[in-house]
Amino acid sequence: MQADALMAGFKRGEVGIVIADAAYDAERIRKRARSLRAKCCIKPNPTRTRKRRHGKERCKKRNVVERAIGQMKQFRRVATRYEKKAENYLGFAWLAAAFVNL
């Protein structure tokens, strides 16, 4: 999963808060966040029997970011990732962000 690869790049104390969608509500992700000394703001998955607490205000901010990325994906080149090099893709992502006024 991408969350494992992303969190592997950080050391203890470098991350303050781990914010993620309900799809990432797994014990191993929460455990990894605790090992980084980070707070978890992960919306509980509806299938979870024991619901976990999460910061609703922080989740609102996460939603703003998700909507912005959704707007950027209206640009075909960003959505399909035609670029082979990450630098080129990042350039088009910046261009799309400029068009959607981020």
C-alpha positions, 0 to 999 in steps of 0.5 A: 500500500502507498501509505507504508511506502510514504511513512517509511521515508520519515523518522521518529518525531518528523511527523506531527499528524497523519491524516488519511481517508477511511480507506486507510483505516488499518491497525498497521497504519495507526501503529506505524503512525504511533511509532513515528510519534504522530497523531492519527486523524483517520476517519473510521471505516464504516465496517469497523466494529469499534469506532475510533475517534478522529478530529472532525475539523482536521478531516474537513481540511483533508476534504478541501485538499481532496476536492482540489486534487479532484479538480486538477484531475479534470486535466487529462494529462494529470489524471492519466499520468502520461509523463514518464518522468516525475519531474515532468508530471510535477510540472503539469500538476503545477500547471493544472493547479494554477488553472484551478486557482489553488 
